[in-house]
Amino acid sequence: MNLYIVLLLATSMAACKRSAPKTEIQKPEIQTIDTIVKREEIPVPKINWIDDFRNFRSAVVQNKKDSLAFYFNLPIVNEGNDIWYFLFADNEKGLKLIGNKPKPFTSSDLEKYSHQLFPAHFINSILKIKTDSLFKTGEYATPALGDGKTITYQMFASYNEKEKQLTLNLSYVAVYVDKKGQPQDNSESNLIYTFSIDESGHLKFKNIQVAG
């Protein structure tokens, strides 16, 4: 029984005993869609970019996909389909599905491919970044990791204050050996992750590029 009916019954019962002044019932405010939207527009709290980098690192390392999604403006649409060429580098069938048109990278894709997008080498390297040094100097190079024989990798982090951009360059050096295990040649390659920093200080994944 709503408030209107309760008041109506109370007024009718009182009228039977004595004359009572009419009660003016105020109608509840009707919330329009615009009103509801305005009330739900909660501003994103500001944060220092290095603190948000630490939060991002924790989300990646712990594989918290809900938290990780915050760092993406999905869907991501890139003319060169860079993210897809990276994910399907060793998948010929997958490469054929990309086609010539930009293929959106959606929330369901992030759920499915997050481990490939941020592989073990990425996680091992980002854990080695000393964030205090990165914040003070704007750059940091981790120690080289790997077995030291056939492949080594390290991460170069750099922050561009003018462009409001953070770059994480995962650099590889592969050594080719002969049958006796003697080094013969080497090759270098890079996975370059780019993040923009918005006005609130939050990181947003921008792109990944494969070089070398």
C-alpha positions as CSV (number, residue, x, y, z in Angstrom):
1,M,0.0,0.0,0.0
2,N,1.6,3.2,-1.1
3,L,1.7,6.6,0.7
4,Y,-1.1,8.1,-1.4
5,I,-3.6,5.3,-0.4
6,V,-2.6,5.5,3.3
7,L,-3.2,9.3,3.4
8,L,-6.5,8.9,1.6
9,L,-7.9,6.4,4.0
10,A,-6.7,8.4,7.0
11,T,-8.4,11.5,5.7
12,S,-11.7,9.6,5.0
13,M,-11.8,8.2,8.5
14,A,-11.1,11.5,10.2
15,A,-13.9,13.1,8.1
16,C,-16.4,10.8,9.6
17,K,-15.8,12.2,13.1
18,R,-15.2,15.8,12.4
19,S,-14.6,18.2,9.6
20,A,-10.9,18.4,8.8
21,P,-8.9,20.6,6.4
22,K,-8.0,19.0,3.1
23,T,-4.5,17.6,3.0
24,E,-2.6,18.5,-0.1
25,I,-0.6,15.6,-1.3
26,Q,2.6,16.4,-3.1
27,K,3.5,14.2,-6.0
28,P,6.9,12.7,-6.0
29,E,9.5,14.2,-8.3
30,I,9.6,12.4,-11.6
31,Q,13.3,11.6,-12.5
32,T,14.0,12.0,-16.1
33,I,16.8,10.2,-17.8
34,D,18.9,13.3,-17.9
35,T,18.5,13.8,-14.1
36,I,19.5,10.2,-13.4
37,V,22.6,10.4,-15.7
38,K,23.8,13.6,-14.1
39,R,23.5,12.1,-10.6
40,E,25.5,9.0,-11.8
41,E,28.3,11.0,-13.5
42,I,30.9,10.5,-10.8
43,P,34.2,12.1,-11.7
44,V,37.2,9.8,-11.9
45,P,39.5,10.6,-9.0
46,K,42.9,12.1,-10.0
47,I,46.0,10.2,-9.4
48,N,49.7,10.5,-10.0
49,W,50.7,8.6,-13.1
50,I,53.4,6.6,-11.4
51,D,50.9,5.4,-8.8
52,D,48.5,4.3,-11.5
53,F,51.4,2.5,-13.2
54,R,51.9,0.6,-10.0
55,N,48.2,-0.3,-10.0
56,F,48.4,-1.4,-13.6
57,R,51.4,-3.5,-12.9
58,S,49.6,-5.3,-10.0
59,A,46.6,-5.9,-12.3
60,V,48.8,-7.5,-14.9
61,V,50.9,-9.6,-12.5
62,Q,47.9,-10.9,-10.6
63,N,45.8,-11.3,-13.8
64,K,42.9,-9.2,-12.5
65,K,41.0,-8.9,-15.7
66,D,38.3,-6.6,-14.3
67,S,41.0,-4.2,-13.1
68,L,43.0,-4.6,-16.3
69,A,40.0,-3.5,-18.4
70,F,40.1,-0.1,-16.8
71,Y,43.4,0.6,-18.7
72,F,41.7,0.1,-22.0
73,N,39.3,2.3,-24.0
74,L,37.6,-0.6,-25.7
75,P,37.1,-1.4,-28.5
76,I,40.5,-0.5,-29.8
77,V,40.6,0.1,-33.5
78,N,43.9,0.5,-35.2
79,E,44.4,0.9,-39.0
80,G,47.4,-1.4,-39.0
81,N,45.8,-4.0,-36.8
82,D,49.1,-4.1,-34.8
83,I,47.6,-5.8,-31.8
84,W,46.2,-8.6,-33.9
85,Y,49.4,-9.2,-35.9
86,F,51.2,-9.5,-32.6
87,L,48.7,-11.9,-31.1
88,F,48.5,-14.1,-34.2
89,A,52.2,-13.9,-35.1
90,D,52.5,-17.7,-35.0
91,N,49.0,-18.4,-36.1
92,E,48.5,-18.5,-39.9
93,K,44.8,-19.2,-39.7
94,G,44.4,-16.3,-37.3
95,L,46.4,-14.0,-39.6
96,K,44.0,-14.9,-42.5
97,L,41.0,-13.9,-40.4
98,I,42.3,-10.3,-39.8
99,G,41.7,-9.2,-43.4
100,N,42.5,-5.8,-44.8
101,K,40.1,-3.7,-42.7
102,P,40.7,-2.6,-39.1
103,K,39.5,-5.3,-36.7
104,P,38.2,-4.0,-33.4
105,F,39.8,-5.4,-30.2
106,T,36.9,-5.8,-27.8
107,S,36.4,-6.5,-24.1
108,S,35.8,-10.2,-24.9
109,D,39.1,-10.2,-26.8
110,L,40.9,-8.8,-23.8
111,E,39.3,-11.5,-21.6
112,K,40.5,-14.1,-24.1
113,Y,44.0,-12.8,-25.0
114,S,45.3,-11.0,-21.9
115,H,47.9,-13.7,-21.3
116,Q,49.2,-13.4,-24.8
117,L,49.1,-9.6,-24.8
118,F,51.1,-9.5,-21.6
119,P,53.3,-12.7,-21.6
120,A,55.6,-14.0,-19.0
121,H,58.6,-12.0,-20.2
122,F,56.6,-8.8,-19.9
123,I,55.5,-9.7,-16.4
124,N,59.1,-10.7,-15.3
125,S,60.5,-7.5,-16.7
126,I,57.9,-5.0,-15.4
127,L,58.4,-6.4,-11.9
128,K,62.0,-5.3,-12.1
129,I,61.2,-1.6,-12.7
130,K,62.1,0.6,-9.8
131,T,59.2,3.0,-9.9
132,D,60.8,5.7,-7.8
133,S,63.7,6.0,-10.3
134,L,61.3,6.0,-13.2
135,F,59.3,8.8,-11.7
136,K,62.4,10.9,-10.8
137,T,64.3,10.5,-14.1
138,G,61.6,9.6,-16.6
139,E,63.3,6.5,-17.7
140,Y,64.5,3.1,-16.4
141,A,66.2,0.0,-17.8
142,T,65.8,-3.3,-16.1
143,P,68.6,-5.8,-15.8
144,A,68.8,-8.3,-18.6
145,L,66.9,-11.5,-17.9
146,G,66.9,-15.0,-19.5
147,D,69.3,-17.9,-19.7
148,G,72.1,-15.6,-20.9
149,K,72.9,-18.1,-23.7
150,T,70.2,-18.3,-26.3
151,I,67.9,-15.4,-25.4
152,T,68.0,-12.4,-23.1
153,Y,65.4,-9.7,-22.6
154,Q,65.0,-6.5,-20.7
155,M,62.5,-3.7,-20.5
156,F,63.2,0.0,-21.2
157,A,60.6,2.3,-19.6
158,S,60.4,6.0,-20.6
159,Y,57.9,8.7,-19.7
160,N,57.4,11.8,-22.0
161,E,56.0,14.6,-19.9
162,K,55.2,16.8,-23.0
163,E,53.3,14.1,-24.8
164,K,51.9,12.6,-21.6
165,Q,52.9,9.2,-22.8
166,L,54.5,6.1,-21.2
167,T,56.5,3.6,-23.3
168,L,57.4,0.1,-22.2
169,N,59.9,-1.4,-24.7
170,L,60.5,-5.1,-24.2
171,S,63.8,-5.8,-26.0
172,Y,65.0,-9.2,-27.0
173,V,68.4,-10.4,-28.1
174,A,68.4,-14.0,-29.5
175,V,71.7,-15.8,-30.0
176,Y,72.1,-18.5,-32.6
177,V,74.5,-21.3,-31.8
178,D,76.0,-24.1,-33.8
179,K,75.9,-27.8,-33.0
180,K,78.7,-27.4,-30.5
181,G,76.9,-24.6,-28.7
182,Q,79.2,-21.9,-29.9
183,P,77.5,-18.5,-30.7
184,Q,77.3,-17.8,-34.4
185,D,75.0,-14.8,-34.8
186,N,72.3,-12.8,-32.9
187,S,69.2,-10.9,-33.7
188,E,67.3,-8.2,-31.9
189,S,63.5,-7.5,-31.7
190,N,61.3,-5.3,-29.7
191,L,57.7,-5.3,-28.3
192,I,56.8,-1.6,-27.8
193,Y,53.8,-0.9,-25.6
194,T,52.5,2.6,-25.6
195,F,50.2,4.2,-23.0
196,S,48.7,7.6,-22.9
197,I,48.2,9.5,-19.6
198,D,44.9,11.3,-19.3
199,E,44.1,14.5,-17.5
200,S,43.3,12.5,-14.3
201,G,46.7,10.8,-14.4
202,H,45.4,7.4,-15.4
203,L,47.1,5.2,-17.9
204,K,45.3,4.1,-21.1
205,F,46.7,1.4,-23.4
206,K,47.3,3.0,-26.8
207,N,49.1,0.5,-29.0
208,I,51.6,-2.3,-29.3
209,Q,54.2,-2.5,-32.1
210,V,56.6,-5.3,-33.1
211,A,60.0,-4.1,-34.3
212,G,63.0,-6.0,-35.6
